[in-house]
């Protein structure tokens, strides 16, 4: 099945964005999009990969946002699919330490997606190269590229030609009479609302009647006033700059307004760069960094083993966690070690030894609710 034709890949425009600085990031150097990009994946992973591929930068691609916007799969299926996409080299979870514009520091977690499958060496080299990148310039360049692609896509949309209505058939021997020529009338154009710059210039006379401008002068000065607003000036700032300290007498308000708009133009806003001081790859399952655990295909050894256990249990038809904890009225208490041991046993893997509870836990288990736990520990 062609992954680009799956229904899950058609709802990307409604997908929410992550918090500023988080969410999806596209890896560089990807091949052009084709119909066979995810043909090597299973239908579920191929559908979600095609869906993620069409999401914009900064989109939330955690398993909860995906399950909320892809009707075909739930949270467990999306979480498992993300792990398999990491295993196949399409996803990596990266924590980045940023120096922000106000010279403060913070950690952000980003999910890097690659339409082209990459191996561990490529991902490791790419994450190492993130250090020192100016994110301000990078995001500005990405926005410009996105606007260019959007404009090119709009230019490629064909405009359908009007289809003439079929003329009624005539009876044998009848002659078609020419009908009255219908006048070609174009729909009336909607009145264009004046811009904020034009309105600010037109209201100068309310602050000082001597600075009343004509419609022609407002239209001629509108580009300069628009530059003021684009650089962060407000309409009140513009009005005060053009009406304060006027000479007396004032003969040409239009010339005064032009002179002040040009000489008092505010500077372009300066945005301090935000750059990455450190980047570490973390496990897609438990989010442990690569300097603490060994990552293989984007996941630690334990998460890789559990993913294989899930896969084997699914092939055998075993139902694991039929009711997700998030769907329960009261969340059920689960011990991670015992749950992982049950998964390994179901998949045929060797179980790891479970540590015995400490003395404090045994004392707490002596309560009526913990009698079973005490007997189990003994």
C-alpha positions in Angstrom: 0.0 0.0 0.0 1.3 3.5 -0.9 1.9 5.3 2.4 1.2 8.6 0.8 -2.3 7.6 0.1 -3.2 6.6 3.6 -6.0 8.5 5.3 -3.9 9.3 8.3 -1.6 11.5 6.1 -4.4 13.8 5.0 -5.1 15.7 8.3 -1.8 17.5 8.9 -3.1 21.1 8.6 -5.2 20.7 11.8 -2.3 19.4 13.8 -1.3 21.5 16.9 2.1 23.1 17.4 4.3 22.4 20.3 5.5 25.0 22.7 8.0 27.5 21.3 11.4 25.8 20.9 10.0 22.3 21.0 8.4 19.9 18.6 9.4 18.6 15.2 12.7 19.4 13.5 13.6 18.2 10.0 17.0 16.7 9.5 19.1 18.2 6.6 20.1 16.5 3.4 16.9 14.5 2.8 16.0 13.1 -0.6 13.0 14.6 -2.4 9.6 13.2 -1.3 8.5 10.1 -3.3 5.7 7.6 -3.0 8.0 4.9 -1.7 9.7 6.7 1.1 8.2 4.5 3.8 7.5 1.3 1.8 9.9 -0.7 4.0 7.7 0.0 7.1 4.6 -1.7 8.2 1.2 0.0 7.4 0.9 1.6 10.9 4.4 3.0 11.0 4.2 4.0 7.3 1.0 5.9 7.9 2.3 7.8 10.9 5.7 8.5 9.2 3.9 10.0 6.1 1.7 12.1 8.5 4.7 13.4 10.4 6.6 14.1 7.2 3.9 16.6 6.1 3.7 18.4 9.4 5.4 21.8 9.6 8.4 22.6 11.8 7.6 22.9 15.4 4.6 20.6 15.3 3.8 18.5 18.4 4.7 14.9 17.4 4.5 13.1 20.8 2.3 10.0 21.0 -0.5 11.9 22.7 -0.9 14.7 20.0 -0.6 12.0 17.3 -3.3 9.9 18.9 -5.6 12.9 19.3 -5.3 13.9 15.6 -4.9 10.5 13.9 -8.2 8.7 14.3 -6.9 5.3 13.2 -4.5 4.8 16.2 -4.5 5.2 19.9 -1.8 6.4 22.3 -0.2 3.0 22.8 -0.1 2.4 19.0 1.4 5.8 18.4 4.0 5.4 21.2 5.0 2.0 19.8 5.2 3.4 16.2 7.5 6.2 17.3 9.9 3.7 18.8 9.9 1.6 15.6 10.5 4.8 13.5 13.5 5.5 15.8 14.6 1.9 15.3 14.4 2.3 11.5 16.5 5.5 11.6 13.7 8.1 10.9 13.4 9.6 14.4 15.8 10.8 17.1 15.0 12.5 20.4 17.5 15.2 21.3 17.9 17.5 24.3 19.5 20.8 23.6 21.0 23.3 26.1 20.2 26.8 24.9 21.6 30.2 25.6 18.6 32.5 25.1 18.4 36.1 24.1 18.4 37.4 27.7 21.6 35.4 28.4 19.7 32.7 30.4 20.0 29.0 29.9 17.4 26.3 29.5 16.9 22.7 28.2 14.5 21.9 25.4 13.6 18.5 23.9 13.2 18.2 20.2 12.3 15.3 17.9 14.3 15.2 14.7 12.6 13.5 11.8 14.3 12.3 8.6 12.4 11.1 5.6 15.5 9.3 4.6 16.5 6.5 6.9 19.9 7.2 8.7 22.2 5.0 10.7 23.5 5.6 14.2 26.8 7.1 13.0 25.1 9.7 10.9 22.7 10.7 13.8 25.6 10.8 16.2 27.7 13.1 13.9 24.6 15.3 13.3 23.8 15.8 17.0 27.4 16.6 17.7 27.3 19.3 15.0 24.4 21.1 16.6 26.6 22.7 19.2 27.1 26.4 18.5 24.3 26.7 15.9 22.6 30.1 15.8 18.9 29.1 16.2 17.7 32.7 15.5 19.2 32.7 12.0 18.2 29.1 11.4 14.6 29.7 12.2 14.6 32.8 10.1 16.0 30.9 7.1 13.5 28.0 7.6 10.5 30.5 7.7 11.8 32.1 4.4 12.1 28.7 2.8 8.6 27.7 4.0 7.1 30.9 2.6 8.9 30.3 -0.7 7.6 26.7 -1.0 4.1 28.0 -0.1 4.2 30.6 -2.8 5.5 28.1 -5.4 2.8 25.7 -4.5 0.1 28.4 -4.8 1.5 29.3 -8.3 1.3 25.7 -9.4 -2.4 25.3 -8.5 -4.3 25.2 -11.9 -7.2 27.5 -12.4 -10.2 25.5 -13.8 -11.6 27.0 -17.0 -15.4 27.7 -17.0 -17.4 24.9 -18.7 -20.0 26.2 -21.1 -23.5 25.0 -20.6 -24.8 22.6 -23.3 -27.3 24.1 -25.7 -30.7 22.4 -26.0 -31.2 20.1 -29.0 -33.4 21.4 -31.8 -36.2 19.5 -33.5 -35.6 18.3 -37.1 -36.1 21.2 -39.5 -36.0 23.9 -36.8 -33.6 26.9 -37.1 -31.8 28.2 -34.0 -32.6 31.9 -33.5 -29.8 34.1 -32.1 -30.7 35.0 -28.5 -30.1 38.4 -27.0 -26.5 39.1 -26.1 -26.0 38.9 -22.4 -24.0 41.8 -21.1 -20.7 40.8 -19.5 -20.8 42.1 -16.0 -18.0 41.7 -13.5 -18.9 41.4 -9.8 -18.5 44.6 -7.9 -15.1 44.8 -6.1 -15.3 44.9 -2.4 -14.0 48.2 -0.9 -10.4 47.7 0.3 -9.9 48.5 4.0 -7.2 51.1 4.6 -4.0 49.9 6.2 -3.0 50.7 9.8 -0.3 53.1 8.4 -2.8 55.0 6.3 -5.3 55.3 9.2 -2.5 56.6 11.5 -1.7 59.3 8.9 -5.3 60.2 8.3 -5.9 60.8 12.1 -3.0 63.3 12.5 -5.4 66.2 12.1 -7.3 65.1 15.2 -4.2 65.6 17.4 -3.2 68.8 15.7 -5.4 70.4 13.0 -2.4 71.9 11.3 -1.2 68.4 10.4 -4.3 67.5 8.5 -3.2 65.5 5.4 -5.1 65.0 2.2 -5.9 61.6 0.8 -3.2 61.9 -1.8 -0.6 62.8 0.8 -1.7 59.9 3.1 -1.3 57.5 0.1 2.1 58.9 -0.8 3.4 58.7 2.8 1.8 55.3 3.6 5.0 53.2 2.7 7.1 55.2 5.1 4.6 54.9 7.9 4.3 51.2 7.3 8.1 50.9 7.8 7.7 52.5 11.2 5.0 50.0 12.2 7.0 47.1 10.9 10.0 48.1 13.1 7.9 48.0 16.2 6.5 51.6 16.5 2.9 52.0 17.5 0.3 54.3 16.0 0.6 56.6 19.1 4.4 56.7 18.8 4.0 57.7 15.1 1.4 60.4 15.9 3.6 62.0 18.7 6.7 62.0 16.4 4.8 63.8 13.7 2.8 66.4 15.8 5.2 67.3 18.6 7.3 70.5 18.3 5.8 71.8 15.1 7.1 75.1 13.7 4.8 78.2 13.6 3.5 79.0 11.2 3.2 75.6 9.4 2.7 75.9 5.7 3.2 72.4 4.3 2.1 69.5 6.6 2.8 66.9 4.0 6.5 68.0 3.6 6.9 68.2 7.4 5.4 64.7 7.8 7.7 63.3 5.1 10.8 64.9 6.5 10.1 63.5 10.0 9.2 60.1 8.8 12.5 59.8 7.0 14.8 61.5 9.6 13.2 59.9 12.7 12.8 56.4 11.3 13.2 53.9 14.3 16.0 51.3 13.9 15.3 47.8 12.9 14.6 45.6 15.9 17.6 43.6 17.1 17.0 40.1 18.1 19.8 38.6 20.2 20.9 35.2 18.9 19.8 32.0 20.6 22.3 29.3 20.2 22.9 25.7 21.3 25.7 25.2 23.9 25.2 21.4 24.2 23.2 18.7 22.6 22.7 15.1 23.8 20.7 12.3 22.2 18.2 10.6 24.6 16.4 7.3 24.5 13.1 7.4 22.7 11.5 5.3 25.4 12.9 6.3 28.8 14.7 9.6 27.8 18.0 8.6 29.4 20.9 10.5 27.7 23.5 8.8 25.7 26.2 9.7 28.2 24.5 7.6 30.8 23.2 4.6 28.8 24.3 3.0 25.5 21.9 3.9 22.7 21.4 1.6 19.8 19.1 2.9 17.0 17.9 5.7 19.2 17.0 3.6 22.3 18.8 2.1 25.2 19.3 -1.7 25.5 16.4 -2.2 28.0 14.0 -0.3 25.8 15.2 -2.2 22.7 14.6 -5.4 24.5 11.1 -4.4 25.7 10.2 -3.3 22.1 11.2 -6.7 20.8 9.1 -8.3 23.5 6.1 -6.2 22.5 6.7 -7.1 18.9 6.9 -10.9 19.6 3.9 -10.8 21.9 1.9 -8.9 19.2 2.8 -11.5 16.6 1.7 -14.3 18.9 -1.7 -12.6 19.5 -1.1 -11.7 23.2 -3.0 -8.7 24.5 -0.7 -6.5 26.7 -2.2 -3.7 28.7 -5.7 -4.0 27.2 -6.9 -1.0 29.2 -4.4 1.9 29.2 -3.7 3.5 32.6 -4.9 6.9 31.3 -8.4 5.5 30.6 -8.9 4.2 34.1 -11.1 6.2 36.6 -8.4 5.5 39.3 -4.9 4.9 37.9 -3.7 1.5 38.7 -0.4 1.1 40.6 2.1 -0.8 38.5 5.6 -1.9 39.3 7.8 -1.2 36.3 10.2 -4.1 37.0 7.5 -6.7 37.3 5.7 -5.4 34.2 8.9 -5.5 32.2 9.5 -9.0 33.5 6.0 -10.1 32.4 6.7 -8.8 29.0 10.0 -10.6 28.7 8.4 -13.8 29.8 5.5 -13.5 27.3 8.0 -13.0 24.5 10.2 -15.9 25.6 13.1 -13.8 26.9 15.0 -14.6 30.0 13.6 -12.7 33.1 15.9 -10.5 35.1 16.1 -10.9 38.9 13.7 -8.6 40.8 15.4 -7.0 43.9 13.9 -7.9 47.2 12.1 -5.1 49.1 14.1 -3.2 51.8 13.4 -3.4 55.5 11.3 -0.2 55.5 9.1 -1.5 52.7 8.6 -4.8 54.7 7.5 -2.8 57.8 5.0 -0.8 55.6 3.8 -4.0 54.1 2.7 -5.3 57.6 -0.4 -3.2 57.3 -3.6 -5.0 56.3 -3.3 -3.7 52.8 0.3 -5.0 52.6 -0.2 -8.5 54.0 0.0 -10.0 50.5 3.2 -8.1 49.7 4.8 -9.3 52.9 4.0 -13.0 52.2 5.3 -12.5 48.7 8.6 -11.0 49.9 9.0 -13.9 52.4 
